[in-house]
Each structure stands twice: as C-alpha cells, then as structure tokens.
Amino acid sequence: MEQPLWEVFIRSRQGLDHKHVGSLHAADAKMAIESARDVYTRRMEGVSIWVVESKHIHASNPEEAGSFFDPAEDKIYRHPTFYKLPDEVEYM
C-alpha cells in the first residue's frame, strides 16, 4: 500500500511566513510532521512545521491564468488610487 503524499511548510523564525520546502510520503499527519522535522530541519532551520495531505490542495489552472486573473484589472475600486487623504493623515 502506497502512503499518501504530504506537502511540507516550514517557518524558519518567529514572525516569518511558512514556506513550502518539499513533499514526503507518510502514513498519517503525525508521521508526516516527524518525518518533515527529520528531513527538512536538520540544521535547526525551523520553529514551526505544517503538513498538508496533497490531495487536499486545490490550485488554479496555469493554462487559464489569463482569464482567471485579468478581470481584476478593470475593477478600479480594488486600487484606492483615486481617494484624497486629508493633510492630517501622514501615513496610510
């Protein structure tokens, strides 16, 4: 029986984002975390590990990127460049 594939994400220091570092096969989440620790944090690189079974990751289709992302360009309300800030507001 083949074990499920897991995607591994490591946070290298407090306050940083988790980054995808690779994949591994494991029977369950506990084993995946332990294996990820052994494989991806051998030099004390991490403070946190996330594992996600690959079958639970859903992604957009790269071949449809044009039609999927282009509609945002015609929605000017998503880019608040036309707002006038009062002079009293120094930082926004």
C-alpha positions in Angstrom: 0.0 0.0 0.0 1.4 3.4 -1.0 1.4 6.0 1.7 -0.2 9.4 0.9 1.9 12.4 -0.3 2.2 15.3 2.1 3.4 18.9 1.3 5.7 20.4 3.9 5.8 24.0 5.0 8.4 25.4 7.5 8.6 28.7 9.3 12.2 29.4 9.9 11.9 32.1 12.6 9.1 33.6 14.7 7.1 36.2 12.7 8.0 34.9 9.3 5.7 33.1 6.9 5.7 29.3 6.4 7.4 28.4 3.1 6.9 25.3 1.1 10.1 23.2 1.3 9.1 19.9 -0.3 7.0 16.8 -0.2 7.2 13.4 1.5 5.2 10.2 1.9 3.8 9.3 5.3 1.0 7.1 6.7 -0.6 10.0 8.8 -0.2 13.6 9.9 1.8 12.7 13.0 4.3 10.7 11.0 4.5 13.4 8.3 5.4 16.1 10.9 8.0 13.9 12.4 9.5 13.0 9.0 9.4 16.6 8.0 11.3 17.5 11.1 14.0 14.9 10.4 14.3 15.7 6.7 13.8 19.5 6.5 15.1 20.9 9.8 18.3 19.0 10.4 20.2 22.2 10.9 17.8 23.9 13.3 16.1 25.8 10.4 12.6 25.8 11.8 10.4 26.8 14.6 7.1 25.5 13.1 6.1 22.8 10.7 2.8 22.5 8.7 2.0 19.4 6.7 -1.0 19.1 4.3 -2.0 16.0 2.5 -1.5 16.8 -1.2 -5.0 15.6 -2.2 -6.5 18.5 -0.1 -4.6 21.2 -2.1 -6.6 22.7 -4.9 -4.9 25.1 -7.4 -5.9 27.3 -10.3 -5.0 26.1 -13.7 -1.9 27.8 -15.2 -3.4 27.5 -18.7 -6.4 29.6 -17.6 -4.3 32.3 -15.8 -5.2 35.0 -18.4 -9.0 34.7 -18.0 -8.7 33.9 -14.3 -6.6 36.9 -13.2 -7.3 39.5 -15.9 -10.8 40.6 -14.7 -9.2 42.3 -11.7 -7.6 45.0 -14.0 -11.0 46.6 -14.8 -12.1 46.9 -11.2 -10.6 50.3 -10.1 -12.2 50.1 -6.7 -9.6 47.4 -5.8 -6.9 50.0 -6.2 -7.6 53.0 -4.0 -5.5 55.5 -6.0 -8.4 57.9 -6.5 -9.0 58.7 -2.8 -7.9 62.0 -1.5 -6.4 61.8 2.0 -6.7 64.7 4.4 -3.4 66.5 5.1 -3.6 65.5 8.7 -3.1 61.8 7.7 0.6 61.3 7.4 0.8 57.6 6.9 -1.7 55.2 5.4 
